[in-house]
């Protein structure tokens, strides 16, 4: 659904509150269909981002796994390699 939302669970170091908030913002933008809400909708938009961020933080804190944490640099390199295969080298 939202291609810009990145997986945030099971990374070392853990996801920051900013990363969670950014993901929540992308989710609300997708749901609302607006990149930037009107002044009339700004309060509702901001409240939704705050609520979703809080729910996401709770979720991330509650999840457990047996697998070792992933390395951010390794995952970024893999994503770059997949993009190069998909879109070609630039």
Residue, then its C-alpha position, 0 to 999 in steps of 0.5 A: x500500500x505505502x511504498x515509502x513506509x519502511x519496516x521498523x521492527x527488529x533493527x539494531x539500533x531500534x527505530x527512533x520516534x522520528x522514524x515511527x512518526x514519519x511512517x505514521x505521517x506517510x500512512x495518514x497522507x495515504x489514507x487522506x489522499x492529501x500530502x498537505x491538509x488544508x487549514x481546516x483539516x490540519x488539526x485532525x491530520x496532526x491528531x491522526x499522526x500522533x495517534x498512529x505514532x503512539x499505536x505504532x510505538x506500542x506495537x513495536x515495543x510489544x513485538x518479540x522475535x527469535x531472529x537476530x536484529x538486522x543491520x541497517x547498513x546491510x539492509x540499505x545495501x540490499x535495497x540499493x542492489x534490488x533497485x539497481x536490478x529493477x531500474x537499472x544502474x544510474 
